[in-house]
Amino acid sequence: MKRVLLCCLLAAAVLCTGLGQAHAAYKQEYKLSVVPGQSSGWGMSALFFANLVKEKTNGRINIKVYCNSQLMSGMQTSEFLLLRNGIIDFALASTINWSPQVKQLNLPCMPFFVTSHPDRYKAMDAIEAGKSGKMLISAIEKKGVHFIGWGENGFRELTTSKKVASLADLKGMKIRVVGSPIFVDTFRALGANPATINWSEAIVGFQQGTVDGQENPTNGINIPSKMWQYHKFHCDWHYVIDPLMLCSNQAVWKNFSAEDQKILMECAKEMERYSKALSRLGQDPSYLAYLESINKKPEVTDPYGVLKANGMTVVTPSEEDMKAFFKATQGVRDKWTKNIGPELVKAAEDDIAAAK
């Protein structure tokens, strides 16, 4: 009887020790990487997720958001490798910055591809929810990170020192673009002179008049960056979209309990809705209504009104001009369809066509 009792006590001690070790295995702080500042929609979305996770897990999972590319010393395209290698725990990342390591992520940057659908937001939602979205997720997970959910930085618009409404207007203009080959190809096809320079150098170029323009999402980057200080024209052409992917290091993800993994997924879904509302604010009153309903009404609620109030002229290209942009970049889409993979592009086309 004493032996049985002793065995039971030892088993209980081992079980308690195991539980204690499992709990202790959670880090005191998990690092989440974000490229822009915390005042951007991108940064705000990351903070929303981190705060929600802390609340829903009663503090078991504490995520700290590191903005302004702090965890990668400003080298945006190194983020994927740092996440995969465990130097970063989580990242809310642009598909653009991860495209050098995962070529399929160039899909949303195919010029005038997503926006060819009458409702460009429904088209992007359809991709994320459809076969092509699953293919994108599979591509990054095969490379060694775990996908948790989507976010959104928005459609990238053009701000310039002189008016751009047509293909002819872009000819010879020096435009600062993301340091990704597909962006260089796109602006060369449009007759512009793309410059892949860092942001601080671009700002000096804007001020000195040696760089004529740049492209970034309106709500997420252009307004927080106060682009009206440098440019007086905004071309609303929606040529590519910048979706965000919330991911974690695979070992970090596997270390969470099944219960906490479920909570993280639920928080990611709420973050997606919040992130898209910030990105799409000004396009539909429902986005502002949602943000108000969760007590997250942003300082800027009328993006285009803010642009105009600060002296910017918002230019909407005509249908004919949009067709000209589309035609001029056909070679880029053809080239990158081969690079990305025809099967993925076909799946995305089918997803977009099914969007209602």
C-alpha positions, 0 to 999 in steps of 0.5 A: 500500500505504501509503495502504491501511495509513493508511486502515485505521489511521484507521478503527481510530482512529475505531472506538476513539474511537466505542467510547470515546464510547459508554462515556463516555456512561454516567453515573457515577451514575443517580438512582432516585427512591422516595417513602418511606424506605429501611426500607420494603419499597418502599425496600428493593426499590429498593436491591435492584434498584440493587445487583443492577444494579451487580453484574450489569453489573460496575459499568458502571451505577451507580444511586443510590437517593434515598428520602423524595421527595428528588428532588422536594422532597416533591411526590410527584405531580411524579415522573412529569414529572421522570422524563419530562423527564430530571431523574430517571433511574429511578423505582420509583413507585406507580401512585397518585402517577402517576395525575394524569398517567396516568388509567388508573393509577387502576385498582388503586385502584378500591375492592374491585375487585381483592380481589373475587377469592377470591385477591387476589394471584393477581388482581393478578398476573393483571392485570399479566401480562394484557391489562390490564397491557399496556394500563397499560404502553402508557398510561405509555409513550405519555406518555413514560417507559419501563416496565421491571418491576413491584414491590409496596407491598401492599394498603392497610389501615386503622388507626384510634383506634377499632374499625372492622369495619363500614360503620356504624363508619366514619360521620363518622370523619376519615381521612387519605387519599392526595391523589387524587380516587378516594380522596376519593370512596371514603371519602365513599361509605363515610360517612367524612370524608376528609382529604387532608393531608400525612403530618407534619400527619396525625401531629400529628392522630393525636397530638392526636386530631383525625384518626381514622385512615389507610390504608396497606400493612401490611408496606410502611408501617404497620409501618416507621412504627410506626402502633401509636404512634398507633392501636390498631386495624387493619382488614384489609379489603384495599380497594385495592392499591398496585402499583409500576412501575419505569420509566426516562427514555426517552432514558436507556433508549435510551442503554444497549446492548442487552446492558445493557438485557437485564440491566436487565430481568432485574434488574427481574424479580428485584426484582419477586419480592423486592418481592412477597415483602416485601409478601406476607410473613405471607400464605404461608410460601413468601415467607419461604422465598424471602427466606431462600434469597437471604439477605434475611430481613427483621427482621420475619417475622411482621407480624401478630404484630408488630402484636399484640405492640405492642398493636394489635387486628387486625380482620377484617370479616365476609363480610356487612360486606365485601359492605356495603363493596362495595355502598356503593362501587359508585357510585365504581367506576361513575364511575371506570370511565368516567374510566379507560376501560371497555375497560381495566376490562373487560380487568382483569375478564377477567384477574381472572376467569381467575386460578387 
